């Protein structure tokens, strides 16, 4: 079955550490997105990529980094510069073309700083 | 740039009663409108979308939504709510120039037995 896989489901980070969240899709989608979800704040866009080897900052990119070396993969690194990383992180993808296509979401990664 | 507003943080209804979750939008050009549902610790699941045509769109689990261009609204509705409908609902919009999707802040629906 086609879909998006995020791993791990739960992740614990010590202060000062970098951690990487995985996002893999087998939908042959061109565009991929990372969102952060905090209680009561909905979804906020961190980074997105419309094509391999290219990505753009979203609304809250500071303290995060991404890469897009393969069409299927769009990993997100939460760096030590991100002062409040505890949140639920969602990855999404969509095919290129006009905007009538919705997004497909992964099941999320919950990151907690300990 | 496009934007979405969900004016209600919380909606409470009794099981069996009709429910409405409100959404208004702003976008340049023609809007593509979406509703998603999120259960605890899960990703967003697609419910329905409006692209063009009939203003009343039917989707998954008995949900429907009505597109109103003059009021720039896309309210989600269901004739008879179930306890299992309790979840977080997101409205989203994309413009027809393929701008990124913008989400509302979400509305928590609670259906009480």
Interface residues (C-beta under 8 A of the other chain):
Chain A: X4 X6 X9 X33 X40 X41 X42 X43 X45 X48 X88 X90 X92 X94 X96 X97 X98 X99 X100 X102 X103 X104 X105 X106 X107 X108 X110
Chain B: X9 X32 X34 X36 X41 X42 X43 X44 X45 X46 X49 X51 X90 X92 X94 X95 X96 X97 X98 X99 X100 X101 X103 X104 X105 X106
